[in-house]
Every structure is written in structure tokens, then in C-alpha cells.
Amino acid sequence: MDHYKVLGLTRNATKDEVKEAFRKLAMQFHPDKHSHSPNSVKDGATLRFKQVSEAYEVLMDDRKRAHFNLRYSNNNNNNNGRTASGFNSYGYGALLGGTFIIDTSGDTLWKMHNPGKSFEDAVESIEKAKAVKDKM
């Protein structure tokens, strides 16, 4: 999910612009505002409110924003961040039929925590380290 698109902002948006966009969208999609709406409208508004809230939380925190910008730009250069399975390559998951599915496979978790290093390379270096330790 591109947090900038969720809030309707450009990548160089200031914190004040982020705050203003959040306030506007939060008022529009707040669940209390849709309490008497049909379930489909209420559910859609609730989901959108959660997305807007997450985008605000990430973009207002300098550290989270920098991490998101780095991660998003790296994944955007590679099939828009999607793997062959359809999951985000950073392991968050996908929205299918209104149900959020999270890919917690070992491969995805490994890639999320160890970018640029394959699992096989890590196992090989551990085995080499054990061999050296055993010789001592």
C-alpha cells in the first residue's frame, strides 16, 4: 500500500500536509460517521479509515517514513513489490475478497529481515563457522 496515494499526497509532502490530508480523510471515513450506513458502506469506510490511519502513522514518524520510502522504492522497481505468489516481497500480505492474508512463510520472513542475503548463503557461513570452531 502506497501511503502517499492513500492520503492523496506527493512524496515530498510536509508533515503539515500529511496532517491536513489525514484530518480530511479521517472525518470522511470515520466509523462513527457511518454507523447507520449499510454494512457494505460501513465496512468499506472502516477499512479506508484504517488505511488512512496507518498512512498517517507512518508518514508522521521520520524513521518510519524513511524506512517506508526506502522499502517502497526498492520494491517498486521490481514488479511493483509483488512476487509470483501475489504477496508483497516484504511479507505484509494481500487483500483477497475482503480478507487480509499474511504470508508468514520462512522465505518471506527471511527476505524481510535479511535483504540481499539468501538463506543458503547464511547456512553455508554458519557451517563454516562451526567447522572453524570445532577445529579449535
N, C-alpha and C positions, 0 to 999 in steps of 0.2 A: 504494500500500500504506500503510495507516494503522499506523504503528509502535507506537502505543499499543495498538491492538487486537491486534497480533501478540504483544505481551508481556502482554496482559490487564490493562492499566492505564488509569487515567483521565488526562486532560490535565494535571492538577495533581500528578502523581506526583513524588515526590522522587527524587534520584539514588540514594539507598539502596533505594528501592522498585524502581527500574529495575534496579539491580544484582541484587537478590534474585530478581526475576522472570526476568532473563536466566539466572542460575545454575541455577534450577529447570528452565527450558525447555531450556537447553543440555545439561544432564545427560540429560534425557528424549530429545532428538533427536540427540545427538552421533553422527556416522557410525560411530565405533568401537563403540558400543553395539549397532549394527545390522549389524555386519559379517557375521553368519551368518544374517541375515534374508533372505527372498525379495527379489528385485530390486525389485519394486514397493514394498515396505515400506521398503527401504533408500533408494531414490530419493526417496520421499516424505519420509523423515526427513532426508535430506541437504538437500533443498530447504527444509524447515521450519527446519533449523539455520541455513542461510544467511540466511533472513528474520529469524530471531531475532537473529543476529549483526549484521546491518545495522541493525535497530531499536535495538539496544544502542549501537552505534557512534554513531548519530545522536543519540539521546536523552541520552547521557552528555556530549556536547560541547555546551556552551552555545550556541555560534554556530550549529552545525548544527541544533540543536533549535529555535532561534528561527526560522531560515530554513524549516525543515520546517513549523513551526506557522503561519507566515505563508502559505507556499505552499499548504498543505493547507486552511487556512480559506478562502483565495481560491478555490481550485478546487472546494471542497466546496459553495460557493454556486452553482456553475454545472454542472449535470448530473453532480454527483459527480466533477468533474475529467475527464470523458470528452468527447471530441469526436465528431463524427458518424462518424469512421473507427474509433472504439473506442479510440484511443490516448489516453494521458493528455495533457492540454493542455500539460503541462510537459515533454513529449518523452521520457519514460522508456520507454514501450512497453507491451506487453501479453503475457500468458502465454496461448498458444494451443496446445492439445494437447501440453503438456509442453515446448514450445519457446518460448523468450523472444525476442520480435521487438522490435527497437528501431526507432522511427521517426526517421530522421535526415534527413528532408526539410528543405529550406531554410526552409520556412514554420514548421515546428515549432521548428527551431533558432533562428530569428529571434525567435519569441514567447518562447522560453525566456530569451534574453539581452536582449530589449528589450520588457518588458511595457508595454502601453498605447501602443505606437507601431507604426503599420503600416509595412510595407516601402515602400509607395508614398510615404508621407509623408517617409521618410528619403531616398529617391531624389530627391524634389522639392526638399528642402532642400539636398542635395548639388549639384544642378544650379544652384540659385540662388546658392550659394556660389561655384561655378565661374564663373558669369556675372559676379559682382561682381569676382572675382579677375582675370578676363580684361579687364575694363574698366580696371583699374589699371595 
